[in-house]
Amino acid sequence: MAYVLAVVTQFSGGQKEIHIKARGRAISKAVDVAEIVRKKFVQDAKIDSINIDTEEISAENEKINVSTIEILLKK
Amino acid sequence: MAYVLAVVTQFSGGQKEIHIKARGRAISKAVDVAEIVRKKFVQDAKIDSINIDTEEISAENEKINVSTIEILLKK
């Protein structure tokens, strides 16, 4: 809920566009945040675009690939 | 990897479009499947669209909201 509040606060502050980014297992939470914001709190916010990609991160001397998501919400 | 194989098999069988759907925590896995398929196995597959939504499901006499994702891969 902390991220939902952060997004709602930014929209209330006059922001017209908010990018929600996440990677790995947090991706499903990013989708939850976007959905809760637009369905419950900021009903005139629309999903403008959703992009997914892969990022290479270093973890304990090896490189692993992690999926990322970027959701753009617009008022 | 089972889902990656399923998608790759369908593309090899001549399918031009594949929908990957998931809900809840499986959403991040759906993104992984799409990314692994297009980056490692079927490099001419492109992400045509990504849609997210909310579904109401019944669980032990109460209704809960679950986020969903649908990724359309096209060759």
Backbone of each chain as nested JSON, in Angstrom:
{
  "chains": [
    {"id": "A", "residues": [
      {"number": 1, "name": "MET", "atoms": {"N": [0.818, -1.221, 0.0], "CA": [0.0, 0.0, 0.0], "C": [0.846, 1.263, 0.0]}},
      {"number": 2, "name": "ALA", "atoms": {"N": [2.089, 1.177, 0.438], "CA": [2.969, 2.352, 0.478], "C": [3.165, 2.921, -0.925]}},
      {"number": 3, "name": "TYR", "atoms": {"N": [3.312, 2.05, -1.904], "CA": [3.523, 2.517, -3.278], "C": [2.248, 3.105, -3.865]}},
      {"number": 4, "name": "VAL", "atoms": {"N": [1.109, 2.533, -3.499], "CA": [-0.174, 3.081, -3.948], "C": [-0.295, 4.515, -3.436]}},
      {"number": 5, "name": "LEU", "atoms": {"N": [-0.006, 4.699, -2.156], "CA": [-0.079, 6.026, -1.545], "C": [0.881, 6.995, -2.23]}},
      {"number": 6, "name": "ALA", "atoms": {"N": [2.083, 6.525, -2.541], "CA": [3.08, 7.372, -3.212], "C": [2.558, 7.859, -4.566]}},
      {"number": 7, "name": "VAL", "atoms": {"N": [1.931, 6.958, -5.309], "CA": [1.412, 7.329, -6.634], "C": [0.235, 8.291, -6.491]}},
      {"number": 8, "name": "VAL", "atoms": {"N": [-0.677, 7.963, -5.593], "CA": [-1.854, 8.814, -5.378], "C": [-1.418, 10.227, -4.947]}},
      {"number": 9, "name": "THR", "atoms": {"N": [-0.418, 10.29, -4.062], "CA": [0.102, 11.573, -3.589], "C": [0.683, 12.386, -4.741]}},
      {"number": 10, "name": "GLN", "atoms": {"N": [1.419, 11.72, -5.624], "CA": [1.993, 12.434, -6.765], "C": [0.912, 12.964, -7.698]}},
      {"number": 11, "name": "PHE", "atoms": {"N": [-0.112, 12.163, -7.946], "CA": [-1.215, 12.643, -8.803], "C": [-1.907, 13.827, -8.134]}},
      {"number": 12, "name": "SER", "atoms": {"N": [-2.141, 13.731, -6.826], "CA": [-2.807, 14.823, -6.099], "C": [-1.964, 16.092, -6.133]}},
      {"number": 13, "name": "GLY", "atoms": {"N": [-0.662, 15.929, -6.182], "CA": [0.249, 17.064, -6.22], "C": [0.341, 17.725, -7.582]}},
      {"number": 14, "name": "GLY", "atoms": {"N": [-0.398, 17.202, -8.563], "CA": [-0.444, 17.849, -9.865], "C": [0.284, 17.126, -10.984]}},
      {"number": 15, "name": "GLN", "atoms": {"N": [1.019, 16.065, -10.645], "CA": [1.69, 15.261, -11.678], "C": [0.672, 14.704, -12.661]}},
      {"number": 16, "name": "LYS", "atoms": {"N": [1.019, 14.715, -13.943], "CA": [0.108, 14.181, -14.957], "C": [0.543, 12.794, -15.425]}},
      {"number": 17, "name": "GLU", "atoms": {"N": [1.807, 12.473, -15.181], "CA": [2.362, 11.192, -15.632], "C": [3.156, 10.543, -14.51]}},
      {"number": 18, "name": "ILE", "atoms": {"N": [2.929, 9.276, -14.289], "CA": [3.747, 8.572, -13.297], "C": [4.23, 7.246, -13.87]}},
      {"number": 19, "name": "HIS", "atoms": {"N": [5.543, 7.022, -13.743], "CA": [6.139, 5.769, -14.2], "C": [6.283, 4.829, -13.004]}},
      {"number": 20, "name": "ILE", "atoms": {"N": [5.77, 3.633, -13.143], "CA": [5.951, 2.617, -12.096], "C": [6.91, 1.573, -12.66]}},
      {"number": 21, "name": "LYS", "atoms": {"N": [8.042, 1.408, -11.994], "CA": [9.045, 0.464, -12.491], "C": [9.3, -0.621, -11.454]}},
      {"number": 22, "name": "ALA", "atoms": {"N": [9.557, -1.83, -11.937], "CA": [9.905, -2.904, -11.011], "C": [10.701, -3.95, -11.762]}},
      {"number": 23, "name": "ARG", "atoms": {"N": [11.381, -4.791, -11.011], "CA": [12.048, -5.914, -11.666], "C": [11.905, -7.174, -10.818]}},
      {"number": 24, "name": "GLY", "atoms": {"N": [12.109, -8.295, -11.492], "CA": [12.035, -9.583, -10.807], "C": [10.659, -9.846, -10.218]}},
      {"number": 25, "name": "ARG", "atoms": {"N": [10.651, -10.394, -9.019], "CA": [9.375, -10.783, -8.404], "C": [8.482, -9.605, -8.055]}},
      {"number": 26, "name": "ALA", "atoms": {"N": [9.068, -8.405, -7.999], "CA": [8.276, -7.214, -7.676], "C": [7.37, -6.798, -8.829]}},
      {"number": 27, "name": "ILE", "atoms": {"N": [7.55, -7.42, -10.003], "CA": [6.74, -7.049, -11.173], "C": [5.247, -7.195, -10.887]}},
      {"number": 28, "name": "SER", "atoms": {"N": [4.861, -8.283, -10.241], "CA": [3.424, -8.452, -9.969], "C": [2.915, -7.378, -9.01]}},
      {"number": 29, "name": "LYS", "atoms": {"N": [3.768, -6.921, -8.108], "CA": [3.36, -5.834, -7.21], "C": [3.18, -4.524, -7.969]}},
      {"number": 30, "name": "ALA", "atoms": {"N": [4.045, -4.265, -8.942], "CA": [3.913, -3.048, -9.748], "C": [2.574, -3.041, -10.477]}},
      {"number": 31, "name": "VAL", "atoms": {"N": [2.179, -4.211, -10.982], "CA": [0.885, -4.322, -11.663], "C": [-0.243, -4.073, -10.663]}},
      {"number": 32, "name": "ASP", "atoms": {"N": [-0.127, -4.647, -9.461], "CA": [-1.122, -4.399, -8.403], "C": [-1.245, -2.902, -8.115]}},
      {"number": 33, "name": "VAL", "atoms": {"N": [-0.114, -2.225, -7.985], "CA": [-0.124, -0.795, -7.671], "C": [-0.873, -0.026, -8.761]}},
      {"number": 34, "name": "ALA", "atoms": {"N": [-0.526, -0.28, -10.015], "CA": [-1.191, 0.421, -11.126], "C": [-2.692, 0.148, -11.122]}},
      {"number": 35, "name": "GLU", "atoms": {"N": [-3.065, -1.103, -10.903], "CA": [-4.477, -1.473, -10.917], "C": [-5.253, -0.843, -9.756]}},
      {"number": 36, "name": "ILE", "atoms": {"N": [-4.68, -0.887, -8.566], "CA": [-5.367, -0.319, -7.395], "C": [-5.51, 1.189, -7.552]}},
      {"number": 37, "name": "VAL", "atoms": {"N": [-4.445, 1.847, -8.033], "CA": [-4.517, 3.302, -8.219], "C": [-5.633, 3.666, -9.184]}},
      {"number": 38, "name": "ARG", "atoms": {"N": [-5.662, 3.014, -10.36], "CA": [-6.614, 3.472, -11.375], "C": [-8.038, 2.986, -11.116]}},
      {"number": 39, "name": "LYS", "atoms": {"N": [-8.193, 1.881, -10.392], "CA": [-9.551, 1.388, -10.146], "C": [-10.16, 1.928, -8.867]}},
      {"number": 40, "name": "LYS", "atoms": {"N": [-9.33, 2.26, -7.884], "CA": [-9.889, 2.674, -6.595], "C": [-9.69, 4.147, -6.268]}},
      {"number": 41, "name": "PHE", "atoms": {"N": [-8.544, 4.698, -6.652], "CA": [-8.206, 6.034, -6.142], "C": [-8.21, 7.154, -7.171]}},
      {"number": 42, "name": "VAL", "atoms": {"N": [-7.668, 6.903, -8.331], "CA": [-7.557, 7.968, -9.345], "C": [-8.211, 7.449, -10.627]}},
      {"number": 43, "name": "GLN", "atoms": {"N": [-9.557, 7.524, -10.632], "CA": [-10.268, 6.858, -11.724], "C": [-10.082, 7.482, -13.106]}},
      {"number": 44, "name": "ASP", "atoms": {"N": [-9.543, 8.707, -13.151], "CA": [-9.27, 9.277, -14.472], "C": [-7.834, 8.996, -14.93]}},
      {"number": 45, "name": "ALA", "atoms": {"N": [-7.106, 8.202, -14.165], "CA": [-5.766, 7.796, -14.604], "C": [-5.901, 6.606, -15.551]}},
      {"number": 46, "name": "LYS", "atoms": {"N": [-5.175, 6.683, -16.661], "CA": [-5.228, 5.596, -17.64], "C": [-3.834, 5.009, -17.831]}},
      {"number": 47, "name": "ILE", "atoms": {"N": [-3.798, 3.736, -18.208], "CA": [-2.51, 3.135, -18.529], "C": [-2.128, 3.574, -19.936]}},
      {"number": 48, "name": "ASP", "atoms": {"N": [-1.044, 4.326, -20.016], "CA": [-0.622, 4.855, -21.313], "C": [0.225, 3.834, -22.055]}},
      {"number": 49, "name": "SER", "atoms": {"N": [1.136, 3.194, -21.352], "CA": [1.965, 2.172, -21.986], "C": [2.528, 1.231, -20.937]}},
      {"number": 50, "name": "ILE", "atoms": {"N": [2.836, 0.021, -21.385], "CA": [3.496, -0.962, -20.529], "C": [4.658, -1.537, -21.325]}},
      {"number": 51, "name": "ASN", "atoms": {"N": [5.843, -1.44, -20.792], "CA": [6.998, -2.028, -21.475], "C": [7.684, -3.041, -20.58]}},
      {"number": 52, "name": "ILE", "atoms": {"N": [8.117, -4.135, -21.197], "CA": [8.903, -5.109, -20.438], "C": [10.262, -5.246, -21.105]}},
      {"number": 53, "name": "ASP", "atoms": {"N": [11.25, -5.58, -20.302], "CA": [12.601, -5.703, -20.833], "C": [13.403, -6.643, -19.936]}},
      {"number": 54, "name": "THR", "atoms": {"N": [14.674, -6.827, -20.282], "CA": [15.544, -7.677, -19.473], "C": [16.766, -6.865, -19.07]}},
      {"number": 55, "name": "GLU", "atoms": {"N": [17.159, -6.992, -17.825], "CA": [18.329, -6.282, -17.326], "C": [19.329, -7.314, -16.832]}},
      {"number": 56, "name": "GLU", "atoms": {"N": [20.61, -7.021, -17.054], "CA": [21.64, -7.927, -16.558], "C": [22.178, -7.348, -15.256]}},
      {"number": 57, "name": "ILE", "atoms": {"N": [22.066, -8.094, -14.201], "CA": [22.606, -7.579, -12.941], "C": [23.688, -8.515, -12.407]}},
      {"number": 58, "name": "SER", "atoms": {"N": [24.608, -7.949, -11.64], "CA": [25.701, -8.744, -11.083], "C": [25.306, -9.208, -9.694]}},
      {"number": 59, "name": "ALA", "atoms": {"N": [25.393, -10.49, -9.476], "CA": [25.069, -11.033, -8.164], "C": [26.117, -12.072, -7.803]}},
      {"number": 60, "name": "GLU", "atoms": {"N": [26.862, -11.801, -6.766], "CA": [27.908, -12.708, -6.295], "C": [28.788, -13.257, -7.42]}},
      {"number": 61, "name": "ASN", "atoms": {"N": [29.435, -12.35, -8.118], "CA": [30.391, -12.705, -9.175], "C": [29.807, -13.376, -10.414]}},
      {"number": 62, "name": "GLU", "atoms": {"N": [28.492, -13.437, -10.492], "CA": [27.93, -13.927, -11.745], "C": [26.865, -12.96, -12.232]}},
      {"number": 63, "name": "LYS", "atoms": {"N": [26.669, -12.972, -13.534], "CA": [25.677, -12.064, -14.097], "C": [24.381, -12.834, -14.302]}},
      {"number": 64, "name": "ILE", "atoms": {"N": [23.29, -12.262, -13.823], "CA": [22.011, -12.918, -14.052], "C": [21.046, -11.953, -14.743]}},
      {"number": 65, "name": "ASN", "atoms": {"N": [20.154, -12.534, -15.517], "CA": [19.164, -11.731, -16.225], "C": [17.896, -11.611, -15.385]}},
      {"number": 66, "name": "VAL", "atoms": {"N": [17.396, -10.397, -15.312], "CA": [16.177, -10.149, -14.547], "C": [15.207, -9.383, -15.444]}},
      {"number": 67, "name": "SER", "atoms": {"N": [13.949, -9.8, -15.44], "CA": [12.934, -9.089, -16.211], "C": [12.545, -7.796, -15.507]}},
      {"number": 68, "name": "THR", "atoms": {"N": [12.19, -6.805, -16.298], "CA": [11.735, -5.532, -15.741], "C": [10.401, -5.135, -16.38]}},
      {"number": 69, "name": "ILE", "atoms": {"N": [9.685, -4.275, -15.683], "CA": [8.45, -3.74, -16.244], "C": [8.424, -2.235, -15.983]}},
      {"number": 70, "name": "GLU", "atoms": {"N": [7.845, -1.5, -16.914], "CA": [7.633, -0.071, -16.704], "C": [6.214, 0.254, -17.144]}},
      {"number": 71, "name": "ILE", "atoms": {"N": [5.431, 0.724, -16.185], "CA": [4.028, 1.057, -16.474], "C": [3.9, 2.579, -16.392]}},
      {"number": 72, "name": "LEU", "atoms": {"N": [3.38, 3.167, -17.461], "CA": [3.182, 4.625, -17.459], "C": [1.702, 4.931, -17.258]}},
      {"number": 73, "name": "LEU", "atoms": {"N": [1.419, 5.591, -16.143], "CA": [0.035, 6.021, -15.848], "C": [-0.1, 7.496, -16.196]}},
      {"number": 74, "name": "LYS", "atoms": {"N": [-1.168, 7.837, -16.91], "CA": [-1.397, 9.236, -17.296], "C": [-2.792, 9.676, -16.915]}},
      {"number": 75, "name": "LYS", "atoms": {"N": [-2.88, 10.94, -16.514], "CA": [-4.167, 11.538, -16.172], "C": [-4.717, 12.294, -17.366]}}
    ]},
    {"id": "B", "residues": [
      {"number": 1, "name": "MET", "atoms": {"N": [10.691, -23.034, -16.996], "CA": [11.12, -23.349, -18.368], "C": [10.048, -24.111, -19.157]}},
      {"number": 2, "name": "ALA", "atoms": {"N": [9.119, -24.737, -18.475], "CA": [8.07, -25.504, -19.158], "C": [7.23, -24.589, -20.046]}},
      {"number": 3, "name": "TYR", "atoms": {"N": [6.95, -23.393, -19.552], "CA": [6.134, -22.454, -20.33], "C": [6.919, -21.887, -21.508]}},
      {"number": 4, "name": "VAL", "atoms": {"N": [8.219, -21.679, -21.309], "CA": [9.063, -21.208, -22.412], "C": [9.012, -22.249, -23.533]}},
      {"number": 5, "name": "LEU", "atoms": {"N": [9.196, -23.502, -23.155], "CA": [9.167, -24.597, -24.131], "C": [7.821, -24.647, -24.846]}},
      {"number": 6, "name": "ALA", "atoms": {"N": [6.745, -24.46, -24.105], "CA": [5.398, -24.493, -24.698], "C": [5.242, -23.403, -25.75]}},
      {"number": 7, "name": "VAL", "atoms": {"N": [5.74, -22.205, -25.439], "CA": [5.624, -21.093, -26.386], "C": [6.501, -21.348, -27.618]}},
      {"number": 8, "name": "VAL", "atoms": {"N": [7.747, -21.774, -27.378], "CA": [8.663, -22.042, -28.484], "C": [8.088, -23.124, -29.396]}},
      {"number": 9, "name": "THR", "atoms": {"N": [7.511, -24.165, -28.797], "CA": [6.912, -25.259, -29.565], "C": [5.771, -24.756, -30.437]}},
      {"number": 10, "name": "GLN", "atoms": {"N": [4.944, -23.874, -29.878], "CA": [3.833, -23.334, -30.661], "C": [4.32, -22.482, -31.827]}},
      {"number": 11, "name": "PHE", "atoms": {"N": [5.336, -21.668, -31.581], "CA": [5.887, -20.864, -32.683], "C": [6.473, -21.794, -33.755]}},
      {"number": 12, "name": "SER", "atoms": {"N": [7.198, -22.837, -33.331], "CA": [7.795, -23.772, -34.286], "C": [6.731, -24.487, -35.092]}},
      {"number": 13, "name": "GLY", "atoms": {"N": [5.568, -24.697, -34.485], "CA": [4.461, -25.378, -35.156], "C": [3.715, -24.482, -36.137]}},
      {"number": 14, "name": "GLY", "atoms": {"N": [4.157, -23.241, -36.288], "CA": [3.56, -22.379, -37.289], "C": [2.669, -21.264, -36.758]}},
      {"number": 15, "name": "GLN", "atoms": {"N": [2.382, -21.288, -35.457], "CA": [1.599, -20.204, -34.855], "C": [2.291, -18.858, -35.058]}},
      {"number": 16, "name": "LYS", "atoms": {"N": [1.498, -17.839, -35.376], "CA": [2.07, -16.502, -35.57], "C": [1.839, -15.598, -34.355]}},
      {"number": 17, "name": "GLU", "atoms": {"N": [0.872, -15.979, -33.522], "CA": [0.518, -15.171, -32.348], "C": [0.374, -16.062, -31.127]}},
      {"number": 18, "name": "ILE", "atoms": {"N": [0.963, -15.642, -30.038], "CA": [0.762, -16.4, -28.797], "C": [0.445, -15.453, -27.646]}},
      {"number": 19, "name": "HIS", "atoms": {"N": [-0.626, -15.781, -26.93], "CA": [-1.03, -14.994, -25.771], "C": [-0.487, -15.663, -24.518]}},
      {"number": 20, "name": "ILE", "atoms": {"N": [0.202, -14.908, -23.698], "CA": [0.671, -15.425, -22.412], "C": [-0.138, -14.71, -21.332]}},
      {"number": 21, "name": "LYS", "atoms": {"N": [-0.868, -15.485, -20.553], "CA": [-1.714, -14.884, -19.52], "C": [-1.306, -15.381, -18.145]}},
      {"number": 22, "name": "ALA", "atoms": {"N": [-1.429, -14.508, -17.165], "CA": [-1.143, -14.921, -15.795], "C": [-1.878, -14.003, -14.845]}},
      {"number": 23, "name": "ARG", "atoms": {"N": [-2.009, -14.472, -13.61], "CA": [-2.564, -13.57, -12.609], "C": [-1.827, -13.725, -11.284]}},
      {"number": 24, "name": "GLY", "atoms": {"N": [-1.996, -12.704, -10.44], "CA": [-1.344, -12.728, -9.127], "C": [0.165, -12.785, -9.225]}},
      {"number": 25, "name": "ARG", "atoms": {"N": [0.76, -13.565, -8.359], "CA": [2.224, -13.622, -8.298], "C": [2.86, -14.227, -9.538]}},
      {"number": 26, "name": "ALA", "atoms": {"N": [2.058, -14.944, -10.337], "CA": [2.601, -15.555, -11.555], "C": [2.884, -14.519, -12.637]}},
      {"number": 27, "name": "ILE", "atoms": {"N": [2.431, -13.273, -12.422], "CA": [2.635, -12.226, -13.425], "C": [4.115, -12.043, -13.752]}},
      {"number": 28, "name": "SER", "atoms": {"N": [4.966, -12.047, -12.725], "CA": [6.388, -11.857, -13.018], "C": [6.951, -13.032, -13.83]}},
      {"number": 29, "name": "LYS", "atoms": {"N": [6.397, -14.223, -13.621], "CA": [6.845, -15.37, -14.419], "C": [6.41, -15.24, -15.877]}},
      {"number": 30, "name": "ALA", "atoms": {"N": [5.216, -14.704, -16.096], "CA": [4.732, -14.504, -17.469], "C": [5.663, -13.552, -18.218]}},
      {"number": 31, "name": "VAL", "atoms": {"N": [6.114, -12.508, -17.513], "CA": [7.054, -11.559, -18.122], "C": [8.375, -12.266, -18.426]}},
      {"number": 32, "name": "ASP", "atoms": {"N": [8.854, -13.088, -17.484], "CA": [10.079, -13.87, -17.725], "C": [9.929, -14.742, -18.973]}},
      {"number": 33, "name": "VAL", "atoms": {"N": [8.798, -15.417, -19.095], "CA": [8.58, -16.317, -20.25], "C": [8.663, -15.522, -21.549]}},
      {"number": 34, "name": "ALA", "atoms": {"N": [7.946, -14.382, -21.611], "CA": [7.956, -13.564, -22.829], "C": [9.37, -13.09, -23.15]}},
      {"number": 35, "name": "GLU", "atoms": {"N": [10.091, -12.645, -22.129], "CA": [11.441, -12.127, -22.344], "C": [12.41, -13.226, -22.796]}},
      {"number": 36, "name": "ILE", "atoms": {"N": [12.349, -14.39, -22.155], "CA": [13.263, -15.481, -22.516], "C": [12.968, -15.963, -23.936]}},
      {"number": 37, "name": "VAL", "atoms": {"N": [11.69, -16.074, -24.261], "CA": [11.326, -16.533, -25.606], "C": [11.879, -15.582, -26.664]}},
      {"number": 38, "name": "ARG", "atoms": {"N": [11.609, -14.273, -26.489], "CA": [11.989, -13.362, -27.577], "C": [13.478, -13.029, -27.607]}},
      {"number": 39, "name": "LYS", "atoms": {"N": [14.161, -13.153, -26.451], "CA": [15.585, -12.821, -26.454], "C": [16.482, -14.019, -26.734]}},
      {"number": 40, "name": "LYS", "atoms": {"N": [16.017, -15.221, -26.375], "CA": [16.895, -16.381, -26.521], "C": [16.481, -17.349, -27.626]}},
      {"number": 41, "name": "PHE", "atoms": {"N": [15.175, -17.539, -27.818], "CA": [14.738, -18.634, -28.683], "C": [14.09, -18.226, -29.997]}},
      {"number": 42, "name": "VAL", "atoms": {"N": [13.235, -17.225, -29.956], "CA": [12.502, -16.841, -31.174], "C": [12.748, -15.344, -31.381]}},
      {"number": 43, "name": "GLN", "atoms": {"N": [13.925, -15.038, -31.966], "CA": [14.333, -13.628, -31.998], "C": [13.492, -12.737, -32.92]}},
      {"number": 44, "name": "ASP", "atoms": {"N": [12.695, -13.358, -33.803], "CA": [11.825, -12.528, -34.632], "C": [10.434, -12.347, -33.998]}},
      {"number": 45, "name": "ALA", "atoms": {"N": [10.261, -12.846, -32.795], "CA": [8.991, -12.616, -32.084], "C": [9.044, -11.253, -31.404]}},
      {"number": 46, "name": "LYS", "atoms": {"N": [7.974, -10.504, -31.562], "CA": [7.919, -9.175, -30.953], "C": [6.74, -9.095, -29.984]}},
      {"number": 47, "name": "ILE", "atoms": {"N": [6.867, -8.219, -29.009], "CA": [5.739, -7.981, -28.111], "C": [4.769, -7.06, -28.82]}},
      {"number": 48, "name": "ASP", "atoms": {"N": [3.591, -7.573, -29.097], "CA": [2.606, -6.775, -29.823], "C": [1.816, -5.886, -28.864]}},
      {"number": 49, "name": "SER", "atoms": {"N": [1.421, -6.455, -27.733], "CA": [0.692, -5.662, -26.74], "C": [0.802, -6.306, -25.366]}},
      {"number": 50, "name": "ILE", "atoms": {"N": [0.643, -5.467, -24.355], "CA": [0.607, -5.951, -22.971], "C": [-0.588, -5.287, -22.309]}},
      {"number": 51, "name": "ASN", "atoms": {"N": [-1.479, -6.067, -21.782], "CA": [-2.621, -5.507, -21.067], "C": [-2.658, -6.02, -19.637]}},
      {"number": 52, "name": "ILE", "atoms": {"N": [-3.009, -5.112, -18.721], "CA": [-3.205, -5.542, -17.342], "C": [-4.642, -5.225, -16.934]}},
      {"number": 53, "name": "ASP", "atoms": {"N": [-5.141, -6.025, -16.029], "CA": [-6.528, -5.84, -15.59], "C": [-6.681, -6.41, -14.176]}},
      {"number": 54, "name": "THR", "atoms": {"N": [-7.897, -6.33, -13.663], "CA": [-8.174, -6.881, -12.341], "C": [-9.321, -7.873, -12.457]}},
      {"number": 55, "name": "GLU", "atoms": {"N": [-9.177, -9.004, -11.796], "CA": [-10.212, -10.032, -11.813], "C": [-10.685, -10.258, -10.384]}},
      {"number": 56, "name": "GLU", "atoms": {"N": [-11.985, -10.494, -10.243], "CA": [-12.513, -10.78, -8.911], "C": [-12.643, -12.298, -8.794]}},
      {"number": 57, "name": "ILE", "atoms": {"N": [-11.974, -12.875, -7.824], "CA": [-12.112, -14.316, -7.661], "C": [-12.656, -14.65, -6.273]}},
      {"number": 58, "name": "SER", "atoms": {"N": [-13.332, -15.793, -6.187], "CA": [-13.903, -16.204, -4.911], "C": [-12.918, -17.113, -4.191]}},
      {"number": 59, "name": "ALA", "atoms": {"N": [-12.622, -16.762, -2.964], "CA": [-11.713, -17.588, -2.181], "C": [-12.274, -17.706, -0.769]}},
      {"number": 60, "name": "GLU", "atoms": {"N": [-12.613, -18.929, -0.396], "CA": [-13.157, -19.19, 0.946], "C": [-14.234, -18.191, 1.38]}},
      {"number": 61, "name": "ASN", "atoms": {"N": [-15.288, -18.134, 0.583], "CA": [-16.453, -17.291, 0.902], "C": [-16.224, -15.785, 0.856]}},
      {"number": 62, "name": "GLU", "atoms": {"N": [-15.056, -15.372, 0.407], "CA": [-14.908, -13.926, 0.207], "C": [-14.362, -13.677, -1.195]}},
      {"number": 63, "name": "LYS", "atoms": {"N": [-14.668, -12.493, -1.697], "CA": [-14.203, -12.153, -3.034], "C": [-12.936, -11.318, -2.91]}},
      {"number": 64, "name": "ILE", "atoms": {"N": [-11.922, -11.72, -3.639], "CA": [-10.7, -10.914, -3.612], "C": [-10.327, -10.488, -5.028]}},
      {"number": 65, "name": "ASN", "atoms": {"N": [-9.671, -9.346, -5.121], "CA": [-9.241, -8.831, -6.415], "C": [-7.824, -9.301, -6.709]}},
      {"number": 66, "name": "VAL", "atoms": {"N": [-7.641, -9.771, -7.923], "CA": [-6.329, -10.239, -8.338], "C": [-5.971, -9.562, -9.657]}},
      {"number": 67, "name": "SER", "atoms": {"N": [-4.735, -9.072, -9.753], "CA": [-4.286, -8.46, -11.004], "C": [-3.989, -9.548, -12.031]}},
      {"number": 68, "name": "THR", "atoms": {"N": [-4.201, -9.182, -13.301], "CA": [-3.902, -10.118, -14.382], "C": [-3.036, -9.414, -15.431]}},
      {"number": 69, "name": "ILE", "atoms": {"N": [-2.35, -10.222, -16.22], "CA": [-1.576, -9.67, -17.338], "C": [-1.817, -10.538, -18.559]}},
      {"number": 70, "name": "GLU", "atoms": {"N": [-1.823, -9.899, -19.722], "CA": [-1.9, -10.66, -20.973], "C": [-0.869, -10.072, -21.929]}},
      {"number": 71, "name": "ILE", "atoms": {"N": [0.074, -10.897, -22.301], "CA": [1.145, -10.464, -23.211], "C": [0.924, -11.162, -24.555]}},
      {"number": 72, "name": "LEU", "atoms": {"N": [0.86, -10.381, -25.609], "CA": [0.681, -10.951, -26.946], "C": [2.006, -10.891, -27.692]}},
      {"number": 73, "name": "LEU", "atoms": {"N": [2.521, -12.086, -28.005], "CA": [3.758, -12.178, -28.792], "C": [3.392, -12.477, -30.237]}},
      {"number": 74, "name": "LYS", "atoms": {"N": [4.018, -11.748, -31.165], "CA": [3.732, -11.956, -32.588], "C": [5.017, -12.14, -33.359]}},
      {"number": 75, "name": "LYS", "atoms": {"N": [4.939, -13.024, -34.374], "CA": [6.081, -13.248, -35.246], "C": [5.959, -12.415, -36.492]}}
    ]}
  ]
}
